[in-house]
Amino acid sequence: MEDRRCDGELRAWLVRGGREGEREARALQEGLAIVGWNEVGDLGGVQTWSELSGELRSAYPDAARNVIGNWTGQLWRFTTEIQDGDLVVMPLKTKPGHHAIGRVTGPYEYRSAEPVGFRQVRTVDWIRWDIPTEVMRPDLRATLRSLLTVCRLTRNDAASRIAAVAADGADPGIDGEEEVTSSEELLDDAASRDPGNLRTLTIRNLLEHWGSERRTSAVIDVIKADLADKSLTTRPPFTEGSVSDEVTLVPVTPEPGAREETAEGTDDTEDVTDPQPMTLRLGSLPAPLISVPSTVTLTHAKTLMLKRQFSQLAVIDEDGTLHGAVSWESIGRAHIASVDPALKDAIAPALVVDHDALLLEQIRPIYEQGFVFVRNVDKHRVTGIITASDLTGQFGTLARPFVLVEEAENRLRRAADRVFSVEQLRDAVPQHQKSRVHQAADLTFGNYCYLLRDQRRWAALDWNVDHALFMELLEEVRRVRNDLMHFTTDELSGDKYDAVNGLLTLLRTVDPRP
């Protein structure tokens, strides 16, 4: 099934069959991928992005600039970037919970004799019309929830996985990750294994067995409880590091005096009896350490720092002895003090903290010194580094989704206050909460979903936006917001960021005010 283009690259695209699925039946029956944009004519002669953008501006003079840019990107993909041999996925609104998968067989065509809405086409050999959504793993399902009519599917090796689904009816997942079963099957399998054949998987894959993508406090509590019920834990702790890191499911010693050969003791394992901490610790920040032994030359150390774009470098011997660190500042001092300094002349003392040190308590020393080294769980080896740059990036990762969702909520609030009376706002909340609502600020994000679901209230906003698509996006962002309210150090997936940014783009378009 995995036929590749002449350039060797396997690519996959999402092409929707209309807001209500109105183009799906004809697309499948006639072997086509069809898009709308009814007001533009034949785009076969368009050679550049600028030309295509101009055609769209002429056809839709009232459309906002960012909307034209969005449409240009989608039509450019459909007319130009999609090539023969590429895979196409069409979510089926006429058969909810199913997708069709095909392969592109011809170039862009404009069929002027066809009815409006069916003229912009690509020929497609539809291989499967009946793929259930359930056969795809959570990350691939999330990718296919994009609200764009045309988009490329690139996340987590999507193209190869879609090819496998079309051929075998099953999603193999990310290369190297095992198939997702139920959490019960995973735990039963892990508990039954011999000491020499323990179950190893990525943290991402572990979470998928519980139907989650991120380590929220609620998810962690459930996983810990389920592990404890089976006398299992993970090495290293699944609550630390990146979701791409691997963990092994290991048995916990059932009673004093029992053999500990399987779990190798309790070092570097998850304490499944502890509640999930609500405080960020240094071990939550993935920071692998690159070091040099004290026997190398200063020139070697400087070259490595330039190559890796490091501001500092640990000096650690093979036996684990930490001598300190060299930084550009300490190297500069060494060159001032000596004409031909050695590595030892540039080594400066470095602060070392435990992996479970509270992050907030280390912020000042990290910013003052530029970095700190981090000891592993065993408290003997230095295996990590946190720099001021890491710290800034981590807080940006944690804060950015909150800022975006807050802006979206504020814009909804402003629109609701402008259009709706207090009585209309109260209609969006349960009876026992009505007396508490005096303005839009008293509504929850979920209340807005209920408020705007009504066609008459939606019409009162006078937004030139498709109601069904907007509500679908609003509901998705509501789920993202709820997810954010649970403590986690994991970054939002790209698809969830796309949903939040998509809602913000729509809200900024209908009301461009800051």
C-alpha positions in Angstrom: 0.0 0.0 0.0 2.9 2.3 0.8 3.5 3.5 -2.8 5.6 6.6 -2.8 5.9 9.6 -5.1 8.7 9.7 -7.5 10.7 11.8 -5.1 10.4 9.0 -2.5 8.3 11.0 0.0 5.0 9.6 1.2 2.5 12.5 1.9 -1.0 12.6 3.1 -3.7 15.3 3.0 -7.0 16.1 4.7 -9.6 17.2 2.2 -13.1 17.7 3.6 -16.3 17.0 1.7 -18.2 20.2 2.6 -19.6 21.7 5.8 -22.5 19.3 5.9 -20.9 16.6 3.9 -22.7 17.7 0.7 -19.8 16.8 -1.6 -19.0 13.4 0.0 -21.3 11.1 -2.0 -20.3 12.4 -5.4 -16.7 12.5 -4.5 -16.7 8.8 -3.5 -18.9 7.7 -6.4 -17.0 9.6 -9.1 -13.5 9.2 -7.7 -12.9 12.9 -6.8 -11.7 15.2 -4.1 -13.8 18.4 -4.4 -13.5 21.7 -2.7 -15.7 24.8 -2.7 -14.7 28.5 -3.1 -17.5 28.9 -5.6 -16.8 32.5 -6.5 -13.4 31.9 -7.9 -13.1 30.5 -11.4 -10.5 28.3 -13.1 -7.2 28.4 -11.2 -5.3 26.2 -13.6 -3.4 29.1 -15.0 -2.3 30.5 -11.6 1.5 30.2 -11.3 2.3 31.9 -8.0 1.0 32.4 -4.5 0.6 36.1 -5.1 -1.6 35.5 -8.2 -3.8 33.1 -6.3 -4.1 35.5 -3.4 -5.1 38.2 -6.0 -7.8 35.9 -7.4 -9.3 35.4 -4.0 -9.2 39.1 -3.1 -11.1 39.8 -6.3 -13.7 37.1 -5.6 -14.1 38.0 -2.0 -13.5 41.7 -1.6 -15.0 41.9 1.8 -12.9 39.1 3.4 -10.3 40.1 5.9 -6.6 39.9 5.0 -5.9 37.0 7.3 -8.9 35.1 6.0 -7.6 35.6 2.4 -4.2 34.3 3.5 -5.8 31.3 5.1 -7.8 30.5 1.9 -4.8 31.1 -0.3 -2.8 28.5 1.6 -5.6 25.9 1.3 -6.2 26.4 -2.4 -2.5 26.5 -3.1 -2.2 23.1 -1.5 -5.1 21.7 -3.4 -4.1 23.1 -6.8 -0.3 22.9 -6.6 1.2 21.0 -3.6 -0.9 17.9 -3.8 0.7 15.5 -6.3 -0.2 12.2 -8.0 0.4 9.4 -5.5 -0.3 11.4 -2.4 -2.9 10.0 0.1 -6.1 11.8 0.8 -8.3 11.4 3.9 -11.9 12.6 3.9 -13.8 12.6 7.2 -17.4 11.5 6.5 -20.1 13.8 8.0 -22.7 11.6 6.2 -21.3 8.6 8.1 -20.2 10.0 11.4 -17.2 8.3 13.0 -15.8 7.1 9.7 -13.2 8.2 7.1 -12.5 7.5 3.5 -8.9 7.1 2.3 -7.8 7.4 -1.3 -4.8 8.1 -3.5 -4.5 11.1 -5.9 -4.4 10.1 -9.5 -4.6 13.4 -11.5 -3.8 17.1 -11.5 -6.1 20.0 -10.5 -9.1 20.4 -12.8 -11.8 23.1 -13.1 -15.0 21.6 -14.5 -17.1 24.5 -15.6 -20.1 22.4 -16.6 -20.6 21.0 -13.1 -22.9 22.6 -10.6 -21.6 25.4 -8.3 -19.6 23.9 -5.5 -18.4 20.9 -7.5 -16.1 22.5 -10.0 -12.7 22.5 -8.2 -11.6 18.9 -8.3 -8.7 16.4 -8.2 -9.2 12.8 -9.3 -8.8 10.2 -6.6 -8.8 6.4 -6.3 -10.8 5.9 -3.1 -9.3 2.8 -1.6 -11.4 2.5 1.6 -14.8 4.2 2.3 -15.4 2.8 5.7 -12.5 3.3 8.1 -13.9 3.6 11.7 -12.3 6.4 13.7 -11.7 4.0 16.5 -8.9 2.1 14.6 -6.8 5.3 14.7 -4.8 6.1 17.8 -5.6 9.3 19.8 -2.9 11.5 18.3 -3.9 10.6 14.7 -7.6 11.2 15.5 -6.6 14.6 16.9 -4.7 15.5 13.7 -7.8 14.6 11.6 -9.9 17.0 13.6 -8.4 20.1 11.9 -11.1 22.5 10.8 -9.4 23.4 7.5 -10.9 22.1 4.3 -7.4 21.2 3.0 -4.3 20.6 5.1 -1.3 18.4 5.1 -1.1 15.6 7.7 2.5 15.5 9.0 2.4 15.0 12.8 3.8 11.8 14.2 4.5 10.1 10.9 0.8 10.5 9.9 1.3 9.6 6.2 2.8 6.2 6.8 0.2 5.4 9.4 -2.7 6.4 7.2 -1.2 4.2 4.4 -1.2 1.3 7.0 -4.8 2.0 8.0 -5.9 1.9 4.3 -4.0 -1.4 3.8 -4.6 -3.2 7.0 -7.4 -1.4 8.8 -5.1 -0.7 11.8 -3.0 2.3 12.9 0.5 1.1 13.8 1.2 4.2 15.8 4.5 6.1 15.9 7.4 4.1 14.6 8.7 1.9 17.5 5.7 2.4 19.8 3.6 -0.6 20.5 -0.2 -0.9 19.8 -2.5 0.7 22.3 -4.8 -1.7 24.1 -6.8 -1.1 27.2 -5.1 -0.1 30.5 -6.4 -3.4 31.9 -4.7 -5.5 29.2 -1.5 -3.5 29.6 -1.3 -4.0 33.4 -2.3 -7.7 33.2 0.5 -8.3 30.6 3.1 -6.3 32.6 2.2 -8.2 35.9 2.6 -11.6 34.2 6.0 -11.0 32.7 9.3 -12.6 33.8 12.1 -10.4 35.3 14.1 -10.7 32.1 11.2 -9.6 29.9 9.6 -6.5 31.5 7.3 -4.3 29.5 8.9 -1.1 28.2 7.0 1.7 26.4 7.1 5.5 26.0 5.3 7.7 28.5 3.2 8.9 25.6 2.2 5.4 24.8 1.5 4.7 28.5 -0.8 7.7 28.7 -2.6 6.5 25.5 -3.6 3.3 27.3 -5.6 5.5 29.7 -7.0 7.6 26.8 -4.9 10.7 27.5 -2.3 12.8 25.8 -1.0 14.8 28.7 -0.1 14.2 32.4 -2.8 16.1 34.2 -3.1 15.5 37.9 -6.3 13.6 37.5 -4.8 11.2 34.9 -1.7 10.7 37.0 -3.8 9.8 40.1 -5.8 7.2 38.1 -2.6 5.6 36.6 -0.9 5.5 40.0 -3.9 3.9 41.6 -4.2 1.3 38.8 -0.5 0.5 39.0 -0.7 0.1 42.8 -3.6 -2.3 42.4 -1.4 -4.6 40.3 1.7 -4.0 42.6 3.5 -2.3 39.7 5.4 0.9 39.3 7.5 2.5 36.5 11.3 3.0 36.2 12.1 5.8 35.8 9.0 7.7 37.2 6.5 8.4 34.4 5.7 11.8 36.0 9.1 13.1 35.0 10.9 13.9 31.8 9.5 14.1 28.3 6.5 12.1 27.1 8.9 10.6 24.5 11.1 9.1 27.2 10.7 5.3 27.9 9.7 3.7 31.1 9.6 0.1 32.2 6.7 -1.4 34.2 8.3 -3.1 37.1 6.8 -5.1 40.0 6.9 -3.6 43.5 8.3 -5.9 46.2 5.1 -7.3 47.7 6.3 -7.7 51.3 9.4 -7.4 53.5 12.0 -10.1 52.6 10.5 -10.8 49.2 13.0 -11.0 46.3 13.8 -7.6 44.8 15.6 -8.8 41.7 12.8 -7.9 39.4 12.5 -4.3 40.5 16.1 -3.8 41.4 15.0 -2.2 44.6 13.0 1.0 44.6 15.6 3.4 43.3 14.5 5.6 40.4 10.9 4.3 40.4 7.6 6.0 40.7 6.1 6.1 44.2 2.6 5.1 43.2 1.3 5.6 46.8 2.1 9.3 46.8 -0.4 11.9 45.7 0.5 13.8 42.6 2.6 16.9 43.7 1.2 20.3 42.7 4.6 22.0 42.8 7.0 22.1 39.9 10.4 20.4 40.6 13.6 20.4 38.6 13.1 16.8 37.6 10.1 18.0 35.6 12.3 19.8 33.1 14.0 17.5 30.7 17.7 18.6 30.5 20.2 16.0 29.4 23.8 16.8 30.3 26.7 17.0 27.8 30.1 17.0 29.6 33.8 16.7 29.0 36.4 14.9 31.2 39.1 17.0 32.9 41.7 15.5 30.6 40.7 17.3 27.4 42.2 20.6 26.3 40.6 24.0 26.7 40.5 24.2 22.9 38.5 21.0 22.7 36.0 22.3 25.3 35.6 25.7 23.4 35.1 23.9 20.1 32.4 21.7 21.6 30.7 24.7 23.1 30.7 26.5 19.8 29.5 23.4 18.0 26.6 22.8 20.4 26.0 26.5 20.9 26.5 26.1 24.7 27.1 28.9 27.1 28.6 26.5 29.7 29.9 23.0 29.8 30.2 20.5 32.7 33.6 19.0 33.5 33.0 15.4 34.8 35.4 12.5 34.7 34.4 9.0 33.7 34.2 7.9 37.4 31.5 10.6 38.0 33.8 13.2 39.7 32.4 16.7 39.1 35.2 19.3 38.8 32.8 22.2 38.0 32.0 24.0 34.7 33.6 26.1 32.1 31.6 29.1 30.7 32.5 31.8 28.2 32.9 34.1 31.2 35.4 31.7 33.0 37.2 31.2 29.7 37.6 34.9 29.3 39.0 35.3 32.8 41.4 32.4 32.2 42.8 34.1 29.0 43.3 37.4 30.9 45.2 35.6 33.7 47.3 33.5 31.4 48.7 33.6 27.8 48.0 29.9 27.2 45.5 28.7 29.8 44.6 25.0 30.3 41.2 23.6 30.9 41.7 23.6 34.7 42.4 27.3 34.6 38.9 27.9 33.2 37.0 25.6 35.5 34.7 27.4 37.9 32.6 26.0 40.8 29.1 25.1 39.9 25.9 24.8 42.0 24.5 21.3 42.1 20.9 20.6 43.3 18.8 17.5 43.7 16.4 16.5 41.0 13.4 16.9 43.3 14.4 20.5 44.4 11.5 22.9 44.2 11.8 24.9 41.0 10.6 28.2 42.4 13.3 28.1 45.1 16.0 27.7 42.4 14.9 30.5 40.1 17.1 33.2 41.6 20.4 31.1 41.6 19.6 29.9 38.1 19.3 33.5 36.8 22.2 34.8 38.9 24.6 32.0 37.8 23.1 31.2 34.4 22.6 27.5 35.2 22.6 24.8 37.8 23.5 21.2 37.6 21.0 18.6 38.6 21.7 15.3 40.5 19.9 12.2 39.4 17.4 10.3 41.6 20.2 8.3 43.1 21.7 11.6 44.5 25.2 10.5 43.3 25.4 11.3 39.6 25.1 14.7 38.0 23.0 14.0 34.9 21.1 17.2 34.1 21.5 21.0 33.6 18.9 23.8 33.9 19.9 27.1 32.2 18.2 30.5 32.4 17.2 29.9 28.8 15.5 26.6 29.8 13.7 28.4 32.6 12.4 31.1 30.3 11.2 28.6 27.7 9.5 26.4 30.3 7.5 29.2 31.8 6.6 30.3 28.3 5.4 26.8 27.5 3.3 26.8 30.7 1.9 30.3 30.4 1.2 30.6 26.6 -1.9 28.4 26.4 -3.5 30.2 29.4 -2.8 33.6 27.8 -4.4 32.5 24.5 -7.5 31.0 26.1 -7.9 34.0 28.3 -7.9 36.3 25.3 -10.5 34.1 23.5 -12.7 34.2 26.6 -12.4 38.0 27.0 -13.4 38.5 23.4 -16.4 36.2 23.8 -17.3 38.2 26.9 -17.0 41.5 25.1 -19.2 40.3 22.3 -21.8 38.9 24.7 -22.0 42.1 26.7 -22.5 44.1 23.5 -25.4 42.0 22.1 -27.2 40.1 24.9 -29.4 41.3 27.8 -28.9 40.0 31.3 -32.0 37.8 30.8 -30.5 36.3 27.7 -27.2 35.6 29.5 -29.1 34.0 32.3 -30.7 31.6 29.8 -27.3 30.1 29.3 -27.0 28.8 32.9 -28.9 26.3 35.1 -31.8 27.6 37.1 -30.0 27.6 40.4 -27.2 29.8 39.0 -29.4 32.5 37.2 -29.4 34.9 40.1 -25.6 35.1 40.1 -25.4 36.3 36.5 -25.3 40.0 36.0 -22.9 40.3 33.1 -21.0 38.1 30.6 -18.1 37.9 33.0 -20.3 35.8 35.2 -20.5 33.0 32.6 -18.2 30.1 32.3 -16.6 29.0 29.1 -19.1 26.2 28.9 -21.9 28.6 29.3 -20.8 30.3 26.1 -21.2 27.0 24.2 -24.8 26.8 25.4 -25.5 30.5 24.9 -24.4 30.5 21.2 -25.8 27.1 20.3 -29.2 28.8 19.9 -29.7 30.0 16.2 -31.5 33.2 17.2 -28.8 34.3 19.6 -26.1 33.3 17.1 -27.8 35.4 14.4 -27.9 38.4 16.8 -24.1 38.5 16.8 -24.2 39.1 13.0 -20.9 37.3 12.4 -20.2 36.1 8.9 -18.9 32.8 10.2 -20.3 29.3 9.7 -22.3 28.5 12.9 -21.6 24.7 13.0 -17.9 25.0 12.5 -17.6 27.8 15.1 -19.5 25.7 17.6 -17.4 22.7 16.9 -14.3 24.8 17.5 -15.7 26.5 20.6 -16.4 23.1 22.1 -12.9 21.8 21.3 -11.4 24.9 23.0 -13.7 24.4 26.0 -12.2 20.9 26.4 -8.7 22.3 26.1 -9.4 24.9 28.7 -10.7 22.3 31.1 -7.5 20.3 30.5 -5.4 23.3 31.3 -7.1 23.7 34.6 -5.5 20.4 35.7 -1.8 20.7 36.7 0.6 19.3 34.1 4.0 20.2 32.8 3.3 18.7 29.4 3.0 21.1 26.5 -0.3 21.2 24.6 -0.3 19.2 21.4 0.0 21.1 18.1 -3.6 20.2 17.3 -4.9 21.8 20.5 -2.8 24.9 19.9 -4.3 25.0 16.4 -7.8 24.9 17.9 -7.2 27.7 20.3 -5.4 29.8 17.7 -8.2 29.0 15.2 -10.8 30.3 17.6 -8.8 33.4 18.3 -8.3 34.1 14.6 -12.1 33.9 14.1 -12.8 36.2 17.1 -10.1 38.7 16.0 -11.6 38.7 12.5 -15.1 39.4 13.5 -13.9 42.1 15.9 -10.5 43.4 15.0 -10.3 45.7 18.1 -7.4 44.8 20.5 
